[in-house]
Amino acid sequence: MSIFIKLSWYFKQEWRIYAIGVLGLVLTAIFGIFPPWIIGHLVDLIRDEKLTADYLFLLLGGLVAVAIIQYIARYMWRNAIWGEAAKLESLLRHRIFWHYMQMDTAFFQRYRTGDLMAHATNDLSAIQRVAGGGILQFADSLITGGTTLIAMMLVVDWRLTLIAILPLPLLAVMARTLGNKMHIAFKKSQAAFSRLNNKAQESISGVKVIKSFGQEAADIQDFNQQIDDTITINQHVNKLDALFDPITTMIMAISYVVTIIYGGHLVNTSVITLGALVSFVSYLSMLVWPMFALGMLFNTLERGNASYDRIEAIMAEKSSIIEPEDAVNKTPVGNVDYQVASFTFPGATAPALTNINFNIAAGKTLGLVGSVGSGKSTIIRLLLREFDNYQGAITFNTLDICQYQLDAYMPAIGYVPQETYLFSDTVRENIRFARPNATQAEVEEAAYKSDLAEQVDNMPEGYDTPVGEEGISLSGGQRQRLAIARALLIDPELLILDDALSAVDAETETAILQTLRQERQNKTTIIASHRLSSVMDADEILVMQDGQIIERGTHDSLISQNGWYAKTFALQALAVEGEV
Ligand SMILES: Nc1ncnc2c1ncn2[C@@H]1O[C@H](COP(=O)(O)OP(=O)(O)OP(=O)(O)O)[C@@H](O)[C@H]1O
């Protein structure tokens, strides 16, 4: 029951609508007593040959009136209770999604995507069931069950009632135990189905790799094994499901037998009339659902409670990226001054960056080069406010970047990663993702500057061509150009290209960089790349190794230092010549 207390904030907030729902339930239950009574009364009148046509019409009219009232009352409670449950689910879903969006990178490293999705779907459904089915089961077992029992005792006979309902608690016990087993089995079945789906998706996505390594037979065998497992688990679910009806029928049969034997005796001894016995049998069948509801209620509440606790735990997680109360609501422009003595990833033992100091004046370009894993992206990630736990300070326009409001700070940056994410939408919407109100002319200009325009013109529907999961596949180079167009459209103060041109050929890269230089004369750019030709024209180039700067300077000065940069440049130049 503690989940009702945990959700009391919502019930209090929505008490009016819940009150309408409960009123609807009470009316349904009270008016539900009349039809069996009317039918029993009819039986007695027929047996005693006292039924007149007028009275018959009156009783039938009564039945119709009761049916109409019940129809309205049912509509009332269904609308109110199911509506409120859906509203709660939507409210919580909105909150949890908002929370996810506020969380830092470390949070997404701690939790697996699948788990976060499960919280936002399964757990919320379980809570929704408390506010809908749970309330209904609770009210139904109390109100419908209670009203029917009272009617049985008052209208018919209290002794018959007590004897006939003796087996009924078994229904509640069955609903609880079997329901619990069903839930566990069903969860296993869902998990098996999702494993099967994952396997199918992985095999289809990785089909080229599977074939190229000749692993088709092993993969098919693995897939078949998963199908067999899924079927075995589903068969178990079906077996449990198949038990529900026969057990219910058996328990009810015992009740009916008791009713007929003892009720028959009461009729014979004229304690009750035959009509009263007929009414009683109807009332008895009306108790089946409240008994089920009672048994199911415990399961609904238990699951809802566990889900609520899991959601609470997620919602209690705090982002380590904290905005100070007096954070500045101004988008930065100007110099970037980066003075980081040391930065260690959360959970790591050794620092990923040590003594990284540089200053980029507004309008200048910084190049970041170095071998794989040397720390180039990490330098950028601190600028993107993914982590704040470094020693030192990064200022943008003389103000520490942690002092800006995130919503004001982030629009200053256009970030283009190596692997860009395309949404399942048109080329146009993907380009104007960060500025949804950009005009077609602006979109086309951005595409032109990133050397994508010609390619889009050749696509089947031009800018209306769908891309992403549900659209056509773009090549690696096209994706990268689209990502650059996306960043250019917001004309950011600081453009960061993190190995963002690795999939385009050197000639196209040079053309794109040339356009960027012309277009962004007063704006700052950081280019991280493995291809040294990308950073040749930068105002300063940092050569990274093991999280430290090992060489720095302009292209010419680095060549004359004859270190890593000069040697790598020579090797890459040779490779290009080789290609020619
Ligand atoms: N989340 C993380 N937790 C712990 N260590 C990490 C994390 N992300 C990156 N690292 C480590 O930090 C180091 C620097 O990685 P980084 O991605 O900055 O290198 P890089 O120079 O950009 O490499 P590449 O050229 O391959 O992109 C690597 O040793 C990497 O394994």
The ligand as a MOL file (V3000), in Angstrom:
LIG
                    3D

  0  0  0     0  0            999 V3000
M  V30 BEGIN CTAB
M  V30 COUNTS 31 33 0 0 0
M  V30 BEGIN ATOM
M  V30 1 N 35.1420 8.1490 -20.6970 0
M  V30 2 C 36.4070 7.8070 -20.5700 0
M  V30 3 N 36.8190 7.2410 -19.4360 0
M  V30 4 C 38.1200 6.8970 -19.2710 0
M  V30 5 N 39.0700 7.1040 -20.2020 0
M  V30 6 C 38.6980 7.6630 -21.3660 0
M  V30 7 C 37.3630 8.0510 -21.6040 0
M  V30 8 N 37.2910 8.5970 -22.8350 0
M  V30 9 C 38.5430 8.5550 -23.3480 0
M  V30 10 N 39.3920 8.0150 -22.4620 0
M  V30 11 C 40.8360 7.8300 -22.6320 0
M  V30 12 O 41.4500 9.1220 -22.7390 0
M  V30 13 C 42.5310 9.0670 -23.6430 0
M  V30 14 C 42.4230 10.1820 -24.6730 0
M  V30 15 O 41.3460 9.9090 -25.5320 0
M  V30 16 P 40.9090 10.9140 -26.6780 0
M  V30 17 O 39.6220 10.4210 -27.2150 0
M  V30 18 O 40.9690 12.3020 -26.1680 0
M  V30 19 O 42.0530 10.6960 -27.7390 0
M  V30 20 P 42.1710 11.2830 -29.2040 0
M  V30 21 O 43.5120 11.9150 -29.3120 0
M  V30 22 O 41.0170 12.1500 -29.5330 0
M  V30 23 O 42.1200 9.9420 -30.0330 0
M  V30 24 P 41.5870 9.6810 -31.5230 0
M  V30 25 O 42.5730 10.3010 -32.4430 0
M  V30 26 O 41.5660 8.2070 -31.6520 0
M  V30 27 O 40.2350 10.3000 -31.5940 0
M  V30 28 C 42.5190 7.6660 -24.2730 0
M  V30 29 O 43.5050 6.9000 -23.6240 0
M  V30 30 C 41.1510 7.1300 -23.9460 0
M  V30 31 O 41.1820 5.7430 -23.7610 0
M  V30 END ATOM
M  V30 BEGIN BOND
M  V30 1 1 1 2
M  V30 2 1 2 3
M  V30 3 2 2 7
M  V30 4 2 3 4
M  V30 5 1 4 5
M  V30 6 2 5 6
M  V30 7 1 6 7
M  V30 8 1 6 10
M  V30 9 1 7 8
M  V30 10 2 8 9
M  V30 11 1 9 10
M  V30 12 1 10 11
M  V30 13 1 11 12
M  V30 14 1 11 30
M  V30 15 1 12 13
M  V30 16 1 13 14
M  V30 17 1 13 28
M  V30 18 1 14 15
M  V30 19 1 15 16
M  V30 20 2 16 17
M  V30 21 1 16 18
M  V30 22 1 16 19
M  V30 23 1 19 20
M  V30 24 2 20 21
M  V30 25 1 20 22
M  V30 26 1 20 23
M  V30 27 1 23 24
M  V30 28 2 24 25
M  V30 29 1 24 26
M  V30 30 1 24 27
M  V30 31 1 28 29
M  V30 32 1 28 30
M  V30 33 1 30 31
M  V30 END BOND
M  V30 END CTAB
M  END
